[in-house]
Structures are given as structure tokens and as C-alpha cells.
Amino acid sequence: MTDVAGHLLIFTLCGVVLFVIPLVIGRWIRPDRPSAAKDDIYECGEPTIGSSFIQFDLRFYVVALLFIVFDVELVFFFPWAQVFGSAIHLADTSISADAANHLTSTLFPEIHSPAASDQNSAISTTSLHPSAALALGWMSFVDVIIFFAVLLVGFAYLWKRGDLDWVRPDELKSIANPSHR
């Protein structure tokens, strides 16, 4: 058996054992006293009103999924802000050489790694030229504008399609004119 397969087998076995042990211990320890009150259907600690087999409106899920999609997309703005801020700050000619080296190592950690400084000491002590930093800042700005434009196109598509409207126009017609149901 190869080394990778052996590790995978051990990992899988440990995962299954660690999953099953609490279930078995819980089965042995917990009391078994069923009652009518425990068998009742409830939601959020309250007894249900009506049948529990009603159709749930999908708009709740659609709005939640849209919120998650656009919320996750917003997370991509934070690394951009770090790169943009560091690049623009590095483009300032009045900063010290130590600050410029620190900002360059922040922007390009692979160049300023200890292994790189052992191999080539000239690379680890140089900083990015202000004009190159300004070009990097503007390039990152253009990148985020393109990213935001794609996000706005998706948002406009959802808005035009009516996914952001809580009550759609065809539902408003049926509410206003109940004889057409």
C-alpha cells in the first residue's frame, strides 16, 4: 500500500470512529421516556398552527441566496483595498526607504522572503519604484472597476427579471382583481 493511501485510510478510519463513538455513547446514556408532549410538532418552541405540510414561499430562499452571493462578492474588495492602498502609499516619494521596503514586502512577499534574501541580497533590499507602484495602483483600480461593473450587470439583470421585487406585478393583478384567480 502506498504511503498516501495508507494515510488516507487511517484518516478516514479515525474520522468514522470519532463520528460513531459519541453516537454510541449517547445511545447508552440518554434516557428513553417518550411522551405525547415530546412527539408534538413545534417550530421555534411554539406549537404549530394549521398543517405543517404547507408550501413555503420560494422568495425567502431567492432573497437569501441573492444576499449571500452579493455579500460574498463584497469580500473581494478587501484584498483589493489593501493592494491599492499599499501601492498608492508606495508611490509617494516622500516616504522613507524602510517604509518603502516594508510596503514592497507587503505587496510582494515572495520576493522578500528569507530564502530570497539568502540567494540574492539585492532583491530583498530594493523597493518598488514610485512610478511602478503608481502603475500598480491604477491597474488595481481599473481591475476593481471592471469587477464592480460585472457585479452591477448581474444586479441589473436580477432587478429587471423581478427577483428583487417582493410582490411581483402578476401577483399584484391577482390581488387587485380576485375574480381572475
C-alpha positions in Angstrom: 0.0 0.0 0.0 1.4 3.4 -0.9 2.1 6.0 1.8 -0.6 8.4 0.6 -3.3 5.6 0.5 -2.3 4.4 4.0 -2.6 7.9 5.4 -5.9 8.4 3.7 -7.2 5.1 5.1 -6.0 6.0 8.6 -7.6 9.5 8.3 -10.9 8.0 7.1 -10.9 5.4 9.8 -10.2 8.0 12.6 -13.0 10.2 11.2 -15.5 7.4 11.2 -14.6 6.3 14.7 -14.7 9.8 16.1 -18.1 10.2 14.4 -19.6 7.0 15.7 -18.2 7.0 19.3 -20.4 10.0 20.5 -23.5 8.5 18.9 -23.0 5.1 20.6 -22.2 6.7 24.0 -25.3 9.0 23.7 -27.5 6.0 22.8 -26.3 4.2 26.0 -26.5 7.2 28.4 -29.6 9.1 27.3 -33.0 8.2 28.9 -35.7 6.8 26.8 -39.0 8.3 28.1 -41.3 9.1 25.1 -44.4 11.2 25.8 -47.1 12.9 23.8 -45.7 16.3 24.5 -42.3 15.3 23.1 -43.9 13.9 20.0 -45.8 17.1 19.2 -44.7 19.2 16.2 -43.4 22.6 17.1 -41.3 25.4 15.5 -39.1 27.7 17.4 -40.6 26.5 20.7 -44.2 27.3 19.7 -46.9 24.9 18.7 -47.8 24.9 15.0 -51.0 26.5 13.7 -52.5 24.5 10.9 -50.9 21.8 8.8 -47.2 21.5 8.8 -47.2 20.4 5.2 -47.8 23.8 3.7 -45.8 25.1 0.7 -43.1 27.5 1.7 -42.7 30.6 -0.5 -39.5 30.4 -2.5 -39.0 34.1 -2.4 -37.4 33.7 1.0 -34.8 31.4 -0.4 -34.2 33.5 -3.5 -33.7 36.7 -1.5 -31.4 34.8 1.0 -29.3 33.3 -1.9 -29.0 36.7 -3.6 -27.9 38.3 -0.4 -25.3 35.6 0.1 -24.0 35.9 -3.4 -23.6 39.7 -3.3 -22.3 39.7 0.2 -19.6 37.2 -0.7 -18.6 39.2 -3.7 -18.1 42.2 -1.4 -15.4 40.3 0.4 -13.2 40.5 -2.7 -13.0 44.3 -2.2 -10.9 44.0 1.0 -7.7 42.5 -0.6 -8.1 45.0 -3.4 -8.2 47.8 -0.9 -5.0 46.5 0.7 -3.1 46.3 -2.6 -4.4 49.7 -3.8 -3.6 51.5 -0.5 -0.2 50.0 -0.3 0.6 50.8 -4.0 -0.6 54.4 -3.7 1.3 54.9 -0.5 4.4 53.4 -2.1 4.1 55.8 -5.0 4.5 58.7 -2.6 8.1 59.9 -3.0 8.3 61.4 0.5 8.2 58.0 2.4 11.4 56.6 3.9 13.4 53.8 2.4 12.4 51.5 5.3 8.7 52.2 4.8 9.1 51.6 1.1 10.9 48.3 1.7 8.2 47.3 4.1 5.4 48.2 1.7 7.2 46.3 -1.1 7.5 43.2 1.1 3.8 43.5 1.9 2.8 43.7 -1.8 5.3 41.0 -2.9 6.0 38.7 0.0 7.6 36.0 -2.3 10.4 38.4 -3.3 11.2 39.5 0.3 11.2 36.0 1.8 14.2 34.9 3.9 15.1 32.3 1.2 15.2 35.0 -1.4 17.4 37.3 0.7 19.8 34.4 1.2 20.0 33.8 -2.6 20.1 37.4 -3.8 20.5 40.1 -1.2 20.0 42.9 -3.8 16.4 41.7 -4.3 15.5 41.9 -0.6 16.7 45.5 -0.1 15.2 47.1 -3.2 11.7 48.6 -3.1 9.3 49.2 -5.9 9.9 52.4 -7.9 7.2 55.0 -7.3 6.2 55.1 -10.9 5.8 51.3 -11.0 3.8 51.5 -7.7 1.5 54.1 -9.2 1.0 52.0 -12.3 0.2 49.0 -10.0 -2.3 51.2 -8.1 -4.1 52.4 -11.2 -4.1 48.8 -12.7 -5.7 47.5 -9.5 -8.2 50.4 -9.6 -9.2 49.5 -13.2 -9.5 45.9 -12.2 -11.9 46.7 -9.4 -14.0 49.0 -11.6 -14.3 46.1 -14.1 -15.2 43.7 -11.2 -17.8 46.2 -9.9 -19.2 46.7 -13.4 -19.8 42.9 -13.8 -21.4 42.9 -10.4 -23.7 45.8 -11.4 -24.7 43.9 -14.6 -25.7 40.9 -12.5 -27.6 43.2 -10.1 -29.4 45.0 -13.0 -30.3 41.6 -14.6 -31.8 40.4 -11.3 -33.7 43.7 -10.9 -35.0 43.6 -14.4 -36.1 40.0 -14.0 -38.0 40.9 -10.9 -36.1 38.7 -8.4 -35.7 41.7 -6.1 -39.4 42.6 -6.0 -41.2 41.1 -3.0 -44.6 41.2 -4.7 -44.4 40.7 -8.5 -46.7 42.6 -10.9 -48.6 39.5 -11.9 -49.4 38.8 -8.2 -50.5 42.4 -7.8 -53.0 41.9 -10.6 -54.4 38.8 -8.9 -54.6 40.6 -5.6 -56.4 43.6 -7.1 -58.7 41.5 -9.2 -59.6 38.4 -7.2 -62.1 37.1 -9.8 -59.2 36.2 -12.1 -57.7 33.5 -9.8 
